[in-house]
């Protein structure tokens, strides 16, 4: 098998692969479908040529020419769609081509095994004339096109098409083909790949990068080939030494391939893509600078300074998320919109969260493709893309990059260069994405730092408040004593005023006492107790209380074992929940207190004792329900808002959980789940996250102190 036959087989495989890749990418896209047809046509031609070279049968030579006469037809059909050609002259040209193809196909079918030489020359002349005509059509469009971007893209297509057609003609000249028999085949395959990238890639800079990477691979392959050949050829004809050197050469290649690739990429990038190289280096330096920044203000300042120093853009901006709005922190060039509403611009933020980056050229290309498409629902897609473009106009951006954290966009970095249509290559966008990732870390660190500062501030305020509460109680005692002495000497209205003073002093003392109860560490005295017995005694105390305005019903689980807990603290919780229930039933009702055993798994620590307080009182709204355990939140005129907060804290310290369900005019249920056997952490008075929850009627909670 000679080199020409082998190259035909490889060309058939590669063109078939290109056709399949385009077909899988978009089966319904007309341009992709026509390009797929062209590549399948070429693949069949090269495969027939391979069979002819393999068996040297004239039948395959005739079959090869029969397939070849359809190449101009598929080429022109593809070019008319690629160039959006609608002129009548183009239609007449295509019909003429159909006629020549039909006549040529009939002649070849009749003369499949033997043909006069002039027939071969005429058919070959028609094929190459049609291919050169296709190149001229591209050139004709290039002369009249207004877009600089599209004109530059067509330069690649014209140059590649002219070279591939000329070298293919060279392959069919008998004298020249004996010298370099595969130039046309190689050029055609490379041209098909270039065309596929022109179709797929929206951005011209991506094509530049593609050519640059191809050059890197060629240089790297040459260097590695030289290393391998030198080491293997050195062995000469000695079989043992040849095998040994082959192993050594392979090891050397494996060792050198990574550093060689990095070195070659760096050198070629510096030589051919110097601006990209400098920009990526600047972004990397800026990324390292941002690693030492902790405040968002400093982040925004250094970010803009670094982008300005790159001298690769005219516009830049940085937005940070604050309370569902993205506020402008810093910018370069004309001022963009001062803020973006996360809800109003949800489609833009959602797209950023999904893709991390939005590029204007891609959106414009999508709109053009949607306009050319005939599929249903395309107007909706066009509207979405136009909405994204409108937001990018607001923020003066050609490229928007998201800073994402915990499935949220916490910041935006936007850049634009008005001097160039496509200013940022894919490598530069990757550098900006890396910069955005570092900015995200800085934002997260800033939020964590602010959280720590706020926690420390609140802890200090809590200590100060506890000290102030102690200081307030002392003068309250003196005031109350003085008022009681004066009450004996006053009569009439003055005595009434003194009684009001004493009542308010008592109320204030109650607030201070409850605040101190909430603030001070809980001291637990854990022992084995009968929970049912504790509930019975609590019910007896409640029934004897003058505040008891409802009927109390008990529903106790007799199988409930003893639990390890603090009975006095738990009694305080039960009394508070019950009193709240009574206050929610001023006109009477029923308070049902029940216990039951809940076994969630075989683990004894997962077994829980559940206590429920269910009342038939006024109930609570959802707005009130979500705030009931917040200190000082109350719905009562004389409440302190600390009773439920203290109760919830006690239950948590005992390893349990409190849950509340309520419905207006139906009633409230407070559920308390307590562990039967407390884990070690709970026994040391630490809250447990694996403990149970108590259900209690939250009319009690709604009225909670």
C-alpha angles and dihedrals in degrees: 000000000000128000093261092055092048092048090051091054092049091047090052091052095046096046089047089051091050090050093050093047092053091045093051092046095058121353096179098047108107096211092049091048093052093046089049089053091051092051093047088052091052091045091055090047093052092044091053089048089051091052091049092052091046100051100016093224119154090218090070090046089056091045089051092054091045090056091043094059089065093055094081090050095052090042095054092044090053093045093050089056094040091052094037087236113185104157120126091233089061091053091051090048092052092049090050089051090051089053094050091046092051094049092046092049092051092049092049093048090053093045100035097138102029129026134167113253093243090059090056091048093048094049092045089048091052092049096050093041089055091047093050088047088056090054089050090053089056090048091049090054090046091058094054102036117113100199113089089203094055091042091056091049090051090053088065091047094049095047094046093045094050092048095046093047093046094048091046088054088049090056090057095052104096098217098043095041090062089063101045107007100173105044094104094046093051093044093049093050092048090047092052090052091048090050091050090054092047088054096044101038115070096191124072092212089061088061090051089052091047091056091045092052091047089054090049090052093048093050092045092049091050093050093048091045091053091050092048096044094048093052095043098042089051087070092066114189097333107118098202094046090045092056092045092050091047090057091045091048092050091050092049091050092050091049095047102037098085099045090040092053091049092047094047093046091050094049096045092044090052091048101042105019101032095152092052091049093051093045094052090047090051091049091049091052090047090050091055090049092052090053088073096048121097106172124072091223092058089043093056093046095050092042093057092043091053094047091048091051090055089067089208100111144045098201132040135157140175125209126189128198116248120166098336092315129099106221124198109250101176139343147182125222122004113006113260126207111312094227145003122216110229091213099041092048095037094134092056094046091044092053090049091050090051101044103019090220137050120199121196095216091055092052092049091049091050091052091051091050092047090051090053093046123093097201122124120259093026092129090064091054091047090052091051092051092047090051090054091049091050091055091048089052089053093053095039094240138146092176123031120189125191128225101211128191128168093352092308133107103236097173146006131221113196128185137178138173113200092189095069130037094219103026102161126058124208091261091053091048089052088053089051091049089053089050090051090052090055090047088053090055090050091050091049091048090049092052092047091049092050090048091053091048091049091048091051091047092051091047090053091047090050092054091047091048092051090051092048091050090055090049091049094053093060097058089041089061091050092047092050092050092049091048092051090052092049093047090068091058099043129079138184120006094354090058090052090052091051090051090054090051091051092048092050091047089053091049093049090048089052091053092049092047092051091046090053090047089054095045101044121081114263117248110211129199103194120198141148108277138176103241093198091054091049090052092049093052091046090052090051091053091048094050090052091050118101089223090064104110099158142060116264119216124187125208106179129180107231091199091062110122125215116279134211109242146109108279097197095051091046091049088054090053094048093048091050094050091047094048090050089052091052090051089052090055103051091156095047134266141153129296112196117196115190138173131201141166117248116195108189097173144344089276109103091214089060092057110102140193112222125205120188129195108194121179135178096222137122097298127210136264121243090252092057093040095060092053102044096103094048110109115254093012109130140152094202124096093228100028125119097209092229104096098082093038090055092045093050090049092051093050091049091050089052090055096257139116132227121216126183130198123180142166126193113257090002106073145254133269122199114194122197118189115194127184117246092213113028119219118239094261091055092048087057089059094259120137114254123220093198097055131107135269131234122225114212131168102262098209075091088052095046089057091039119143 
